[in-house]
Amino acid sequence: MALNLVTVAPDHTDARLLLDELSAALQAITGDSGRSGFAADDVRGPRSRFVIAQDEAGAALGCGALRPLQDGVAELKRMYARPGSHGVGAALLTHLESSARHLGYRALWLETRAVNTRAVSFYERHGYRRIDNFGRYAGNAAAVCFGKELDMAVTIKELDAAQAEARMDELAVVLLDCVAGGASVGFMADLSTERARVFWQGVAGQVADGKRHLFVALDDAGRVCGTLSLVVDMPDNQPHRADVSKMLVHRSARRQGVAEHLLRALEVKARELGKTTLVLDTVTGSDASRVYERTGWQRAGDIPNYALMPEGRFCSTTYYFKPL
């Protein structure tokens, strides 16, 4: 399902309808509608946003907002996705995080109620960590607050075959850097630029054939600093499944949230394609494995001596899966 994320005024017709639905849902879950903690004027200013998610027909599916809180910090408010609207909450959150970065914020904080376990789990899956209760929530035992440092400003883009060909040199640089840094991603330490380009040419061919969707992360200069693929060429009896392949992040862009951004974009695409199960494998105990576990992937098991590290040492791999 394709989504449109639109910035609107908080008194927009769809916004009012969604806010009323959210208040009713919160009242049922927590006993508090949350209306007293939200002022529409707070999200009208130049450093605020109120966003709604729409489907291709223009029907409203969810909403979210951010407002200034203190120097460098914005507060997330009124996050809501209509029941049954898969992927809407994640898409809204990603969009609001991107907006916050462009507005110059360094962090996002939010509050929800401890009893709202679905919301707590959602934010934890998306990299939010518990912080001391702030502002009006200080001393409120029913409230739980979360924060997230905003990472490197990147743009996530899906490339078609022609775009992949045009960025062949940049893609090769990322692959070469990962292998030089010791990543076991299918190549040995003697990987050449020519061999790296041949690999990406094959990927571009699969994209052209509709067998793979290629995502890249672009840095502030517009250069590729990370890649991830959704492989949809599956056997006839597995139309619901796809594989996640070649998570590659240049060493200069690591530990800045690039992998998480790529994963979120890929998962949104997988849902749009009707996929309900994703599978991947990575080196056991690697940085990548911690990213997957932090973002809600479930460990299926390990296979010892599965592959070689670039210098020739055996390594174990761990398989993960994620129901969508």
C-alpha positions as CSV (number, residue, x, y, z in Angstrom):
1,M,0.0,0.0,0.0
2,A,1.5,3.4,-1.1
3,L,1.3,6.1,1.6
4,N,1.3,9.9,1.3
5,L,2.5,11.8,4.3
6,V,1.0,15.3,4.3
7,T,1.6,18.2,6.6
8,V,-1.7,19.9,7.6
9,A,-3.1,22.2,10.2
10,P,-4.2,20.5,13.4
11,D,-7.8,21.7,12.7
12,H,-7.9,20.1,9.3
13,T,-11.0,18.0,8.9
14,D,-9.1,14.7,8.7
15,A,-6.8,15.8,11.6
16,R,-9.8,16.5,13.9
17,L,-11.3,13.1,13.0
18,L,-8.1,11.2,13.7
19,L,-7.5,13.1,17.0
20,D,-11.0,12.2,18.2
21,E,-10.4,8.6,17.4
22,L,-7.0,8.7,19.2
23,S,-8.6,10.3,22.3
24,A,-11.3,7.6,22.4
25,A,-8.7,4.8,22.0
26,L,-6.5,6.3,24.8
27,Q,-9.5,6.7,27.1
28,A,-10.3,3.0,26.6
29,I,-6.7,1.9,27.2
30,T,-5.4,4.2,29.9
31,G,-8.5,6.0,31.3
32,D,-7.1,9.3,30.0
33,S,-7.9,10.7,26.6
34,G,-4.7,12.8,26.5
35,R,-6.6,15.9,25.3
36,S,-5.3,18.0,28.2
37,G,-1.7,17.4,27.1
38,F,-2.2,18.6,23.6
39,A,-2.7,22.2,22.4
40,A,-3.3,22.7,18.7
41,D,-1.4,25.9,18.7
42,D,1.8,24.1,19.8
43,V,2.0,22.4,16.4
44,R,1.3,25.4,14.2
45,G,4.6,27.2,14.4
46,P,7.5,27.1,12.0
47,R,9.4,24.5,14.1
48,S,6.4,22.3,14.5
49,R,4.6,19.8,12.3
50,F,1.3,18.0,12.2
51,V,1.3,15.2,9.7
52,I,-1.4,12.8,8.4
53,A,-0.9,9.6,6.5
54,Q,-3.2,9.0,3.5
55,D,-3.7,6.0,1.2
56,E,-3.7,6.2,-2.6
57,A,-7.3,7.3,-2.5
58,G,-6.7,10.1,-0.1
59,A,-8.3,8.4,2.9
60,A,-6.7,9.3,6.2
61,L,-5.0,6.4,8.1
62,G,-3.1,8.0,10.9
63,C,-1.4,11.1,12.3
64,G,1.4,12.4,14.4
65,A,3.0,15.7,15.4
66,L,6.1,17.3,16.8
67,R,6.5,20.6,18.8
68,P,9.5,22.4,20.3
69,L,10.2,21.3,23.8
70,Q,13.6,22.8,24.8
71,D,16.9,23.7,23.1
72,G,17.6,21.1,20.4
73,V,14.7,18.8,21.5
74,A,11.2,18.3,20.1
75,E,8.4,16.3,21.6
76,L,6.4,13.8,19.6
77,K,2.6,14.2,20.1
78,R,-0.6,12.4,19.1
79,M,0.8,9.5,17.3
80,Y,-2.0,7.4,15.9
81,A,-2.6,4.7,13.3
82,R,-6.1,3.4,12.5
83,P,-6.6,-0.3,13.4
84,G,-5.6,-2.6,10.5
85,S,-3.5,0.0,8.7
86,H,-0.2,-1.9,8.6
87,G,3.0,0.1,8.5
88,V,1.4,3.5,9.0
89,G,2.8,4.2,12.5
90,A,6.3,3.3,11.3
91,A,6.0,5.5,8.2
92,L,4.7,8.4,10.3
93,L,7.5,8.1,12.8
94,T,10.2,7.9,10.1
95,H,8.7,11.0,8.5
96,L,8.6,13.0,11.7
97,E,12.1,12.0,12.6
98,S,13.3,13.2,9.2
99,S,11.3,16.5,9.7
100,A,12.9,17.0,13.1
101,R,16.4,16.6,11.7
102,H,15.7,19.2,8.9
103,L,14.3,21.6,11.5
104,G,17.6,21.3,13.4
105,Y,16.5,19.2,16.4
106,R,19.1,16.8,17.9
107,A,16.6,14.6,19.8
108,L,13.0,13.6,20.1
109,W,11.3,12.9,23.4
110,L,7.8,11.6,24.0
111,E,5.5,10.3,26.7
112,T,3.0,7.4,26.8
113,R,1.4,5.5,29.5
114,A,3.0,2.4,31.0
115,V,-0.3,0.5,30.6
116,N,-0.2,1.2,26.9
117,T,2.1,-1.8,26.2
118,R,1.6,-1.7,22.5
119,A,2.8,1.9,22.3
120,V,5.7,1.1,24.6
121,S,6.8,-1.9,22.4
122,F,6.4,0.2,19.2
123,Y,8.8,2.9,20.4
124,E,11.3,0.5,21.8
125,R,11.4,-1.4,18.5
126,H,12.2,1.9,16.7
127,G,15.2,2.8,18.9
128,Y,13.6,4.9,21.6
129,R,15.1,4.4,25.1
130,R,13.5,5.2,28.5
131,I,14.4,8.6,30.0
132,D,13.5,10.4,33.2
133,N,10.0,11.7,33.1
134,F,10.2,15.3,31.9
135,G,8.0,18.4,32.3
136,R,4.4,17.8,33.3
137,Y,5.1,14.1,33.5
138,A,7.6,14.3,36.3
139,G,6.4,12.4,39.3
140,N,3.6,10.7,37.4
141,A,4.0,7.0,38.0
142,A,1.5,6.1,35.3
143,A,3.6,7.9,32.6
144,V,6.7,6.6,30.9
145,C,9.0,8.8,28.8
146,F,11.2,7.9,25.9
147,G,14.0,9.7,24.0
148,K,16.0,9.2,20.9
149,E,19.0,11.0,19.7
150,L,18.6,11.9,16.0
151,D,21.2,10.3,13.9
152,M,23.1,11.3,10.7
153,A,20.8,13.1,8.3
154,V,20.4,10.7,5.4
155,T,17.9,10.3,2.6
156,I,16.7,6.8,1.8
157,K,15.9,6.1,-1.8
158,E,14.9,3.1,-3.8
159,L,16.9,2.9,-7.0
160,D,15.6,1.6,-10.3
161,A,18.0,-0.2,-12.6
162,A,19.1,2.9,-14.5
163,Q,19.8,4.7,-11.2
164,A,21.8,1.8,-9.9
165,E,23.9,1.8,-13.1
166,A,24.5,5.6,-12.7
167,R,25.7,5.1,-9.1
168,M,27.8,2.0,-9.8
169,D,31.0,3.6,-8.6
170,E,29.5,4.8,-5.3
171,L,28.0,1.3,-4.7
172,A,31.3,-0.3,-5.4
173,V,33.1,2.0,-2.9
174,V,30.7,1.0,-0.1
175,L,31.1,-2.7,-0.8
176,L,34.9,-2.4,-1.0
177,D,35.0,-0.4,2.3
178,C,32.8,-3.0,4.1
179,V,35.0,-5.9,3.0
180,A,38.2,-3.9,3.9
181,G,36.7,-3.4,7.3
182,G,36.3,-7.1,7.8
183,A,32.6,-7.7,7.0
184,S,31.7,-11.2,5.8
185,V,29.3,-10.2,3.0
186,G,30.2,-12.8,0.3
187,F,33.7,-11.6,-0.7
188,M,37.3,-12.1,0.3
189,A,39.9,-9.5,1.2
190,D,41.3,-9.4,-2.4
191,L,38.0,-8.0,-3.7
192,S,38.8,-5.7,-6.7
193,T,36.9,-2.7,-7.9
194,E,36.1,-4.5,-11.1
195,R,34.7,-7.5,-9.2
196,A,32.6,-5.1,-7.0
197,R,31.2,-3.4,-10.1
198,V,30.3,-6.8,-11.6
199,F,28.4,-7.7,-8.5
200,W,26.4,-4.4,-8.6
201,Q,25.8,-4.8,-12.3
202,G,24.2,-8.2,-11.5
203,V,22.1,-6.5,-8.8
204,A,21.0,-3.8,-11.3
205,G,19.9,-6.6,-13.6
206,Q,17.8,-8.2,-10.9
207,V,16.2,-4.8,-10.2
208,A,15.4,-4.5,-13.9
209,D,13.8,-8.0,-13.9
210,G,11.7,-7.2,-10.8
211,K,13.5,-9.7,-8.7
212,R,15.0,-7.3,-6.2
213,H,14.3,-3.9,-4.7
214,L,17.5,-1.9,-4.0
215,F,17.6,0.8,-1.3
216,V,20.4,3.3,-0.7
217,A,21.1,5.8,2.0
218,L,22.5,9.1,0.7
219,D,24.5,11.4,2.9
220,D,24.3,15.2,3.1
221,A,26.5,15.4,-0.1
222,G,24.1,13.1,-1.9
223,R,26.6,10.2,-2.0
224,V,25.7,6.6,-1.3
225,C,26.8,5.6,2.3
226,G,24.6,2.5,2.7
227,T,22.6,-0.1,0.9
228,L,20.0,-2.8,1.5
229,S,18.1,-5.1,-0.8
230,L,14.7,-6.8,-0.6
231,V,14.8,-10.0,-2.7
232,V,11.4,-11.0,-3.9
233,D,12.3,-13.7,-6.4
234,M,10.9,-16.6,-4.3
235,P,9.6,-20.1,-5.1
236,D,6.0,-20.4,-6.2
237,N,4.9,-21.7,-2.7
238,Q,6.4,-18.7,-0.9
239,P,4.7,-15.7,-2.4
240,H,4.3,-14.2,1.1
241,R,8.0,-14.2,1.9
242,A,11.1,-12.1,0.9
243,D,14.7,-12.1,1.8
244,V,16.7,-9.2,3.1
245,S,20.2,-9.0,1.6
246,K,23.4,-7.0,1.6
247,M,23.1,-4.6,4.5
248,L,26.2,-2.5,3.8
249,V,27.1,0.7,5.6
250,H,30.3,2.6,4.9
251,R,32.5,2.7,8.0
252,S,32.3,6.6,8.0
253,A,28.5,6.4,8.4
254,R,28.2,3.7,11.0
255,R,26.6,4.0,14.5
256,Q,24.5,6.9,13.2
257,G,21.2,5.1,12.5
258,V,21.8,4.5,8.8
259,A,21.0,0.8,9.1
260,E,17.8,1.4,11.0
261,H,16.6,3.9,8.3
262,L,17.3,1.4,5.6
263,L,15.5,-1.3,7.4
264,R,12.4,0.8,8.0
265,A,12.2,1.8,4.3
266,L,12.6,-1.8,3.3
267,E,9.9,-3.0,5.7
268,V,7.4,-0.4,4.4
269,K,8.1,-1.6,0.8
270,A,7.7,-5.2,1.8
271,R,4.3,-4.4,3.3
272,E,3.2,-2.6,0.2
273,L,4.1,-5.7,-1.8
274,G,2.0,-7.9,0.5
275,K,4.9,-9.7,2.1
276,T,4.2,-11.0,5.6
277,T,7.5,-12.7,6.5
278,L,11.1,-11.5,6.0
279,V,14.2,-13.6,6.4
280,L,17.9,-12.7,6.6
281,D,21.2,-14.0,8.0
282,T,24.3,-12.3,9.4
283,V,27.5,-13.1,11.2
284,T,26.7,-14.3,14.7
285,G,27.4,-11.7,17.3
286,S,28.1,-9.0,14.8
287,D,27.1,-5.3,15.0
288,A,24.5,-6.1,12.4
289,S,23.0,-8.8,14.6
290,R,22.5,-6.3,17.4
291,V,20.8,-3.9,15.0
292,Y,18.3,-6.6,13.9
293,E,17.6,-7.6,17.4
294,R,17.1,-4.0,18.5
295,T,14.6,-3.5,15.6
296,G,12.3,-6.4,16.4
297,W,13.9,-9.3,14.4
298,Q,13.5,-12.7,15.9
299,R,16.5,-15.1,16.1
300,A,15.8,-18.5,14.5
301,G,19.2,-20.2,15.0
302,D,22.9,-20.4,14.3
303,I,24.9,-22.4,11.7
304,P,28.5,-22.9,12.7
305,N,31.3,-22.6,10.1
306,Y,28.8,-21.2,7.6
307,A,31.1,-18.8,5.7
308,L,34.5,-17.2,5.7
309,M,35.6,-13.8,7.0
310,P,37.5,-11.8,4.4
311,E,40.9,-12.9,5.8
312,G,39.8,-16.6,5.6
313,R,38.7,-17.4,9.1
314,F,35.5,-19.5,9.5
315,C,32.4,-17.7,11.0
316,S,29.0,-18.7,12.2
317,T,25.8,-17.2,10.8
318,T,22.6,-16.4,12.6
319,Y,19.2,-16.6,10.8
320,Y,16.6,-14.0,11.7
321,F,13.0,-13.6,10.7
322,K,10.4,-10.8,11.1
323,P,6.6,-11.2,10.7
324,L,5.1,-8.0,9.2
